């Protein structure tokens, strides 16, 4: 989740939490032994310092400590130190906050153990608490720097409160209190009404167990549990009092993200390792039920062959595609039940897609006519090469680049087949039987992905550069910190396997075993984001 070191998106989220906190003085009431049913988010990060000492994180920590990784991390933190304020507050307000305010806190968020919890009870304002395990020196930096940032954001003074070894700040745009306190060796920041039950519970946990979270003793690197639809409703109520900006609840800001979250009722994820790999587990419950029956797998065995570097299988696609406006615009009729993607060693453009269609020939013919009649005028207007009908009349070809020759055609009685480079194999070994059986033997499987990440990484980098060229976007500089980091990872990345299964009428469960937690395409997307001029 991200880059791996701890995903930058999570770093930004945790820092946002740190800047929107509130903590009541340490309570004497018994600490609860389970999270409240009103909890809509809880995130526990073990911290890199503890991972460096953990046997199950041995290889992960070594990669994190590479010079190339540390260079990228430093660049990312430098950019976040100013860019995050711009994203949250806009340029005028962000310009008032020096980069030095945020920079040391980002380092702490990666190195030290931390915990976030948000509650949103019906009819009550949401409350938020963030705690970081910090020594006396670090605690002083958090106390000083957050007070500076909070005053610049809210235009209200932070009032020292010796009783809690911290300060209070009253948000003027709503009856909310921002507070930083020291509870044993934890720095605790919280946001909410002055009577903050969540802050009391968290302080009581620290007094009782020495930690702010309920599941004391966990050895998971990262553990997160969210109620996304409820969190989406609570987010604007937390942000607006702090920033005084009603636009954060508009469709142009938090609103778009909220609409995405509202489709999910529950999300749970954890990261751990086995010494050489990252183990990712996740579970999500969606608001709309999944299809009651999964279609039988129809594997494109005749099209698959070695040497494969990746293979992806997805089914129950009509559930998703039939509601997608871009798909409905195509003359393809009902979406295929499943789709398969794979890549081959050799040329980076040896990437292919196949989907079973009952009338593939007619569908491809209709799609060809549509691309020639509708797609070509758009391509010409945007200075792109046009589509051309295939010489044999079966399908369409596009482009004239020397290294890729995209095509779409029908194969056999019922397959749509597409790729970036025609497959010119003569005699080739069949696909791995074990991999195919791994798909067929799982009756509840909806998504399967396997890849040799290191081999695929170079291919994905090339394809990413080609896509940027086609989209008239500047390429990722080979001298950029992200590109150098990706290059250093290639010999270190082994295989990755991801399995998503339906485990309930509206529930999906995920398991991934990978070198760093991300696949090759995900690493490319991360690198492009980190180097984007608009980052974050």
Secondary structure as GFF3:
##gff-version 3
##sequence-region A 1 536
A	DSSP	alpha_helix	8	18	.	.	.	ID=ss1
A	DSSP	beta_strand	39	45	.	.	.	ID=ss2
A	DSSP	alpha_helix	48	51	.	.	.	ID=ss3
A	DSSP	three_ten_helix	55	57	.	.	.	ID=ss4
A	DSSP	alpha_helix	58	64	.	.	.	ID=ss5
A	DSSP	alpha_helix	67	89	.	.	.	ID=ss6
A	DSSP	alpha_helix	91	94	.	.	.	ID=ss7
A	DSSP	alpha_helix	99	111	.	.	.	ID=ss8
A	DSSP	beta_strand	114	119	.	.	.	ID=ss9
A	DSSP	beta_strand	127	133	.	.	.	ID=ss10
A	DSSP	alpha_helix	136	154	.	.	.	ID=ss11
A	DSSP	beta_strand	159	161	.	.	.	ID=ss12
A	DSSP	three_ten_helix	162	164	.	.	.	ID=ss13
A	DSSP	beta_strand	166	171	.	.	.	ID=ss14
A	DSSP	beta_strand	176	183	.	.	.	ID=ss15
A	DSSP	beta_strand	186	192	.	.	.	ID=ss16
A	DSSP	alpha_helix	197	209	.	.	.	ID=ss17
A	DSSP	beta_strand	222	226	.	.	.	ID=ss18
A	DSSP	alpha_helix	228	243	.	.	.	ID=ss19
A	DSSP	three_ten_helix	246	249	.	.	.	ID=ss20
A	DSSP	pi_helix	251	255	.	.	.	ID=ss21
A	DSSP	alpha_helix	256	261	.	.	.	ID=ss22
A	DSSP	beta_strand	264	273	.	.	.	ID=ss23
A	DSSP	beta_strand	278	286	.	.	.	ID=ss24
A	DSSP	beta_strand	308	315	.	.	.	ID=ss25
A	DSSP	alpha_helix	318	321	.	.	.	ID=ss26
A	DSSP	alpha_helix	325	328	.	.	.	ID=ss27
A	DSSP	beta_strand	338	344	.	.	.	ID=ss28
A	DSSP	beta_strand	351	356	.	.	.	ID=ss29
A	DSSP	alpha_helix	360	370	.	.	.	ID=ss30
A	DSSP	pi_helix	371	375	.	.	.	ID=ss31
A	DSSP	alpha_helix	376	381	.	.	.	ID=ss32
A	DSSP	beta_strand	387	389	.	.	.	ID=ss33
A	DSSP	beta_strand	396	398	.	.	.	ID=ss34
A	DSSP	beta_strand	406	411	.	.	.	ID=ss35
A	DSSP	beta_strand	415	419	.	.	.	ID=ss36
A	DSSP	alpha_helix	433	440	.	.	.	ID=ss37
A	DSSP	beta_strand	445	452	.	.	.	ID=ss38
A	DSSP	alpha_helix	453	470	.	.	.	ID=ss39
A	DSSP	alpha_helix	481	489	.	.	.	ID=ss40
A	DSSP	three_ten_helix	490	492	.	.	.	ID=ss41
A	DSSP	beta_strand	495	504	.	.	.	ID=ss42
A	DSSP	beta_strand	507	514	.	.	.	ID=ss43
A	DSSP	alpha_helix	520	530	.	.	.	ID=ss44
###
